Amino acid sequence: MFDYISGKVAAVSENKVVVDCGGVGFALTASAFACAEASRKQDVKMPVYLAVRDDALELFGFSGQQERELFLLLIGVSGVGPKLAVAVLSGMAADRLTSAIASGNAAALSTIKGVGKKTAERIVLELKGKVAPAVDDGGTVIAEQQLPDEKSVLALIGLGYERKEAEAAVKKVSKPDMSTEDIVLAALRNL
């Protein structure tokens, strides 16, 4: 029914983006990545999905087409509804998520808040053949271990840095024993 919503960003919270479109504020439930991206812009054009339930209509907004396609695949998995799909998309970047699913790494998915071991295994089982692993510019498959700490990257994006710049800074300073706060502080010192 709806493909996208375009307008001014009126408000952004942890998992909601309000887009003023012709004097009407549309509240979109969105992933952390979509919220971080919208918080840096005045005007947006967000792909959306309308979830129709018996008691409510809810709009979901996405950072791009790839995120919406992953959302649609996730809600097709038995036991995964729209809210859990948004939680999964908030827990991992789209590239990392597709790599985890394609490689059958249910353990990586189960680290996402709200996703248990059985749900992670079901997601991998049902979607493994439907997603292609993420590849870099040279055509090399990106292993999820190569990607930087997502919470740290999101924190830097929230502070106004571009995604590539934030990922490079986090990758440069992060060590396995560092907390998210330590990584962000170290990355800020190097930016």
Secondary structure as GFF3:
##gff-version 3
##sequence-region A 1 191
A	DSSP	beta_strand	4	12	.	.	.	ID=ss1
A	DSSP	beta_strand	16	21	.	.	.	ID=ss2
A	DSSP	beta_strand	24	30	.	.	.	ID=ss3
A	DSSP	alpha_helix	32	39	.	.	.	ID=ss4
A	DSSP	beta_strand	43	52	.	.	.	ID=ss5
A	DSSP	beta_strand	57	61	.	.	.	ID=ss6
A	DSSP	alpha_helix	65	75	.	.	.	ID=ss7
A	DSSP	alpha_helix	82	91	.	.	.	ID=ss8
A	DSSP	alpha_helix	94	102	.	.	.	ID=ss9
A	DSSP	alpha_helix	106	109	.	.	.	ID=ss10
A	DSSP	alpha_helix	117	127	.	.	.	ID=ss11
A	DSSP	three_ten_helix	144	146	.	.	.	ID=ss12
A	DSSP	alpha_helix	150	158	.	.	.	ID=ss13
A	DSSP	alpha_helix	163	173	.	.	.	ID=ss14
A	DSSP	alpha_helix	180	190	.	.	.	ID=ss15
###
